């Protein structure tokens, strides 16, 4: 009887899966059949989708996504699982786990898409759901540069509100996800506890140095130009490529000393990158691309850990990259780029977020959650919306929901966490952003 029951359940699952595929085919067919391609707005929307996808490929894939994928692959191969379980695991002390998660995310000036490979890396190594979600939110939301820029451009109150709200969010949403899925977390912790713990090949300090250098390459290569020409932020931008090169050189030394990469191969790769940097001083991305390709070749030629690092990085890239591009294209079609129209008129958005009502805050949180914001671009966008009548509360709601979420990140998160956890995370971010906007708007209203 039990085998018959299992066969019936299996047949039902297959039928359900096939029905979902059929529904998707029908939806795509009806969309294409009735799509008014001759309408100027629809034509512009497709162009916006392609333009935004091309912009993302130029500005974020090479400098942001590829380094993040290498870091995530390194986490899954080089980081000892026992260390992850100690600091971020389900059984780790809550103050330690959430403190480490929020601080680790805050030092990375990354967008909602770039943080995904890093999140996937620590999640695969056994981090608890709550601390992993805290890291996922804190990476793009608690961005020190973005908080400073928000305070300078939009006012100190929004800057402080963003900083306080984002820190609070990362912990509260992480705890909320842990409580919602605590049974699954207990089962996952028990299963992880039964797994053998391999001995660490390097000390914690050596791994910390390795990942700090990789993070430095990611941070300096993406250091944005500030509005002001003085101060330490402008000074770092002035020397960003020199600092990137110095961090990459340090990474090469570490790979030779601690990971056993051949010094001759490292020297040849470094020389090739240096020649390209000297030959194309106005296009540093050329040397950066060569360095990324060189690292991939070095890993491929290195038996053992190097090849495993490349395999883990490639596995994450196959999982994340196609969904990111599809999501960026869809976001461009629906909402367009800043200053350009998509299918949804920007006037509708401006009308929806005026004032400080519950509807205005909820609309700002929802729009922010689905719209894609590159690092630091949310500030000039909000500056324009505030000039068009947006309330202070909805502005904070968008700041708290927008950088941490986007349609592309939702698609990838669903692949990593599943539908239920992704929906719960998105709903929590939107609800908390809405409530925070309401409270902030009430305090700011005379």
Secondary structure, DSSP 4 states (H G I P E B T S, - for coil): -HHHHHHHHHHHHHHHHHHHHHHHHHHHHHHHHH--TTSHHHHHHHHHHHHHHHHHIIIIIIIIIHHHHHHHHHHHHHS-HHHHHHHHSTTS-HHHHHHHHHHHHHT----TTHHHHHHHHHHHTT--HHHHHHHHHHHHHS-HHHHHHHHHHH-HHHHHHHHHHHHHHHHHHHHHHHHHTHHHHHHHHHHHHTS--PPPSS-HHHHHHHHHHHHHHHHHHTPPPPSSSSSHHHHHHHTHHHHHHHHHHHHHHHHHHHS---HHHHHHHHHHHHHHHHHTTT-HHHHHHHHHHHHHHHHHHSTTHHHHHHHHHHHHHHHHHHHHHHHHHHHHHHH-STTS--SS-HHHHHHHTBBS-HHHHHHHHHHHHHS---TTHHHHHHHHHHHTTB-HHHHHHHHHHHTT--HHHHHHHHHHH-HHHHHHHHHHHHHHHHHHHHHHHHHH--
